[in-house]
Structure formats: structure tokens, C-alpha cells
Amino acid sequence: MSMAGRWAEAEFEAIFRAHFERMARVARRVLRSDAEAEEVCSEAFLRLYRSGPGALEAGMVGGWLYRTVTRAAIDILRRNRRRGVEEDVDSSAGAAGGSEAEDPMTRVLRAERIAQVRSTLAEMKREKAQMLLLRHSGLSYREVAEAMNLRAASVGTLLARAEAEFGAIYRKRERRGNSEPSAHPFRPLARVGKDGAPP
């Protein structure tokens, strides 16, 4: 049990072991490198440690971490966009999730799509981008609600609005780039049930 205002070392270590890798996976969906993702997660855990257990509401440590990590990752995207930092497609191609057997053109096209998604997220309102990332990372409606401090009953409507905003920005960017219009990456989420399974 933690003391008032301070973590018991064993308690905090257990939280770190239970959540760090999961948070790093979420951050990697947004950022360009493992190093960036791990830095964001490390800073979130350091902030949690310094704040003490009193920073958490009703013991929702997972929700606090999801909210903090996604907010920090999206802020980095937005900051890079303001500075005019462009996605490095060549370096992204190797980390885009493609197999070694893919031809170079396929890998570059996949990397370009990932760069487009990241740029779109950077243009969105932060809370909407966070919701999409959390849902796309496999969280249920209830878990998204806990992470974002929302009523569970409102998550479906808010996610639909977030998907609509993402789709509008994504298609606008495609038109600017003279790309063939395509279904945006978060579209399937609208057809997923509240518990993460097909309705």
C-alpha cells in the first residue's frame, strides 16, 4: 500500500512493469521512432512517480497513463508540424510494419500512408485524435471513457465525430497531393461494437 503522497517502490515498479510496453506500443503508432516513443513513455512515468498516487482518480492508473502518453505524443506531432518538420519516408519505410519480402515501392507507399495518417492526426483537435488512437489501440468504449474522463454513453457519438473529422482532413490532404481517394484508416472503427467485437 502506498503512503500518502509517495509511492511505495514495489507498487510503482509493478505499475511500470504492467503498463510500460503497452504505452510504448500506443506511442509508436503516433511517433516516427522507438526512441521517441520510449522517451514519451519514460517522461509520463517520471511525471506519475513525482506526482505520487494522489495524481490518480479512483486508482485508474491505466487511464491516466493512456491519456498522458497520447496527449504527449500528439503534442510532438503538432509541434513538428508547426516547425515544418516533414515525415522522412525513407527511414519510415523499414518500420512501417511491412514484411521483408515486400518490394521497395510497396514499402515506400505504405510509409507514405503512415506519414499521411500522422500529419492528419496533427491537424485534428487533440482530444479527438486521442480518442481515435485509444480506440484503434484496442480499448473498449468503457476504457476510452475512463482514459478520457468521459461518460461511457457518449463515447460512440464522440468517436463518430472524431472519425468524420479525421476523414475530412485525410481526404483533403489526399486531394492536395493529387492521390487517388481511399477509405481512411479509422473507418472500420465505426463498425466495431462497444466491447471491441463486431456488432
N, C-alpha and C positions, 0 to 999 in steps of 0.2 A: 504494500500500500504506500502511495506517495505521501510525503509530508506536505503540509500546507505551503504552497509557493515554490516547492522544489520537487524535482523528480527523484525517485529512488533509482539508482544507477541500473539495477536489474530490470526495473519496469521500463525505463526508457530504451534499454538495449533490446528488450523483447519487442517493443513497438517498432524500432528500427529494422530488426530482422523480419518482422511480419509485413512491413509496408514498403521498404526502400525499393526493391526490384519492381514492384507493381507501379510505383510512382515514376520510376525511371522509364518504364515502357510507355506510360502516358506522355511523358515529356518528349520522348523520342519521336512520337507521332507529329510533334509540332516543330521541333528544332532540327537543325541540319546535322548535328554530330552527337555521338555518345558523350563526348566531353561536356558539351553544352548542357545536355540533359542531366548528367550526373551533377554538374555544378548547381543547376537549379534545385535539384532534389536535396543536395547537401545543405544549401542555404535554407531551404524550407525546414529541414530537420534541426538545423542550428537555431533557427528562429523559435521553433517549438520548444527546444531544450531551454533556451534562455527565458522564454515566456513562462515556463512552468505549466503544471497541469491545470492551473486556473484559466489558461487560454482556451480550453475546450469547453464546449457547451454540452452538457449531458453525456460526457465521455465519448463524443463522436470523433475520435481521433482520425479515422479514415476519411470522413467527410472534410475535416479541417485540412488534411494533407492534400486531398484531391483539389479542393478549392484553391489552396495556396500555390500548389505546383502548376496547375493550369493557368492561373492568373499570371504567375511569373513568366511562364513560357510564352504566353500570348503577348505580354508586355515587351518581351525581347523581339518578337516578330514585328510588333508595331514600331518599336524604336528603330529597328533595322530598316523598315520601310521608310520612315521619316528621313533617315540618313541616306536613303537611296542605295542601300546595300542590296544587290541582286543575288538571287539564288545561283550558286555555282553548279550548273547542271552536270558538268563532267565529274566533279567529286561526288555529287549526289547519286550518280548512276550506279555506282558499286554498292551503295547502301539502300537502294530502293526496294529491296525485297525480291528482286528477280533471281532466277537461277543462273548458274554458271553457263548453262547451255544456251541462254538467250543470245541472239546476235546483238552486236553493238547498237544498231539503230533502235531495236526494241527497248533496250535498256535506257537509251537516251530519252526516248519518247515517254517511258514510264517515269523517269526522273523529272521531265518537264511537267508532267501531270502533277506530281507531288509538289513541285515548285509552285504551280498554279493554285493548288489547294492551300498551301501555306500563305501565299500572297492574298488569297481571298479571305482566309481567317483573320489576317492582319487588318483588313479593311472593315471587318464586322465590328459591331458593338461587342465589347469584351465578354459580357455576361452570356450573350447568345453563342459566341464562339466556344466559351467554356462548356455550355450545355451540350453542344454537338460533340465536343471531344469526349466528355464524360460518357455520353450515351454510346458513341462509337467505340469507346473502350470496353463496352460490355456491361456498364452499370444499368441496373433496373430503374424504373421510374422512381421507386422509393429511394434508392441510393442516390440518384441525381438530386432528388428533393432534399435529402439530408445534406449532401455536399454543398448545395447552393442555398440552403436555408429557405426552401420554398415549401408550399403546400403540395403534397403529392398529387392532389386532384388537378393542379394547374400545370403540371409538367407536360402533359400531352399537347396542350394548346401552345405553350411556350416553345416546345420543341418544333412544332409545325411552323411557327413564325420564324424560328431560327433557320430552319431548313429553307423556307421561302427566301429569306434574306441572303443566305449563302448561295442559293441557286441563281438569284438575280445578279449578284456580283460576279459569280463564276461565269455565267453566260456573257455578261458584259465584257469581261476580260478576254473571253474567247473571241468575241467579235472584234475587239481591238487588235487581237493577234491574228485575225483572219483564219482562225481554226475552224474546223468542222464542228458545229454544235454537238454536244454529247450530254448524256444524263450526268448530273453532277454526283459526286461520290457519296453524299449523305442521303440521297433519295431513298435507298432501301429502308432507312430507319423509320420512315413514315408507315411502313407496312409491318413493323415488328410490334408484337404485343407488349403490354406493360411489364411483363415479367421477363422480357428478353426473348421469348419464343414467338413463332408465328401465330397470329390470332386464329 
